[in-house]
Amino acid sequence: MTPEFVTSYFLEAIKTALMLAAPMLAVGLAVGVLVSMFQAATQINEMTLVFVPKILGVALALLVFFPWMLKVITEFMRHNIVNIAMYLH
C-alpha cells in the first residue's frame, strides 16, 4: 500500500460519508432556519421549539433518501469487496 493509495481510499470514504449525511443535514438546517424565522416573527423565545420540527424533518428526509443512501453505501462496499485482493498487495 502506497501513501497515495491510502490517501485516495480515505478521501473516497470521507466523500461517501458526506454524501450520506448531506440530505439530513440540509433538511435540519432548512427546518432550523424556518423555525428561527418563525420565532423571530412571533417573538417566541422557546429554546426547545426547534427540536421537534427538526427531528420530524430529518426523519422524513431519511425515509425519502434511504433508497439512494442504500445504493451509495452498497456500491461503495461492493467496490471494496471486489478489490480486496488489490488492497492486500
C-alpha positions as CSV (number, residue, x, y, z in Angstrom):
1,M,0.0,0.0,0.0
2,T,1.4,3.3,-1.0
3,P,0.6,6.6,0.7
4,E,-1.2,7.8,-2.4
5,F,-3.5,4.7,-2.3
6,V,-4.3,5.2,1.4
7,T,-5.0,8.9,0.9
8,S,-7.3,8.3,-2.1
9,Y,-9.1,5.5,-0.2
10,F,-9.8,7.6,2.8
11,L,-10.8,10.5,0.6
12,E,-13.3,8.3,-1.1
13,A,-14.6,7.1,2.2
14,I,-15.0,10.6,3.6
15,K,-16.7,11.7,0.4
16,T,-19.1,8.8,0.7
17,A,-19.8,9.6,4.3
18,L,-20.5,13.3,3.4
19,M,-22.8,12.3,0.6
20,L,-24.8,10.0,3.0
21,A,-25.1,12.7,5.7
22,A,-25.8,15.7,3.4
23,P,-29.5,15.3,2.9
24,M,-30.3,15.0,6.6
25,L,-28.0,17.9,7.5
26,A,-29.5,20.1,4.7
27,V,-33.1,19.4,5.9
28,G,-32.1,20.0,9.5
29,L,-30.5,23.3,8.5
30,A,-33.5,24.4,6.5
31,V,-36.0,23.5,9.2
32,G,-33.9,25.2,11.8
33,V,-33.8,28.4,9.7
34,L,-37.6,28.3,9.1
35,V,-38.3,27.8,12.8
36,S,-36.0,30.5,13.8
37,M,-37.6,32.9,11.4
38,F,-41.0,32.0,12.9
39,Q,-39.6,32.6,16.4
40,A,-38.2,36.0,15.4
41,A,-41.5,37.0,13.8
42,T,-43.6,35.9,16.7
43,Q,-41.0,36.8,19.4
44,I,-41.4,33.3,20.9
45,N,-38.0,32.6,22.6
46,E,-38.6,28.9,23.4
47,M,-35.3,27.0,23.1
48,T,-37.0,23.6,22.7
49,L,-39.4,24.7,20.0
50,V,-36.9,23.8,17.2
51,F,-36.2,20.2,18.2
52,V,-39.5,18.5,17.3
53,P,-39.7,20.0,13.8
54,K,-36.0,19.2,13.2
55,I,-36.5,15.6,14.3
56,L,-39.5,15.2,12.1
57,G,-37.8,16.8,9.1
58,V,-34.7,14.7,9.5
59,A,-36.8,11.5,9.9
60,L,-38.8,12.4,6.8
61,A,-35.5,13.1,4.8
62,L,-34.2,9.8,6.0
63,L,-37.3,8.0,4.7
64,V,-37.2,9.8,1.4
65,F,-33.4,9.4,0.8
66,F,-32.9,6.0,2.2
67,P,-33.1,4.1,-1.1
68,W,-30.5,6.4,-2.6
69,M,-28.3,6.1,0.5
70,L,-28.5,2.4,0.5
71,K,-27.5,2.3,-3.2
72,V,-24.5,4.6,-2.4
73,I,-23.2,2.6,0.5
74,T,-23.8,-0.7,-1.2
75,E,-21.8,0.4,-4.3
76,F,-19.0,1.6,-2.1
77,M,-18.8,-1.7,-0.2
78,R,-19.2,-3.7,-3.4
79,H,-16.2,-1.8,-4.8
80,N,-14.2,-2.5,-1.7
81,I,-15.1,-6.2,-1.6
82,V,-14.3,-6.7,-5.3
83,N,-10.9,-5.0,-5.0
84,I,-9.9,-6.6,-1.6
85,A,-7.1,-8.6,-3.3
86,M,-5.6,-5.5,-4.8
87,Y,-5.8,-3.7,-1.4
88,L,-3.8,-6.5,0.3
89,H,-0.8,-6.3,-2.1
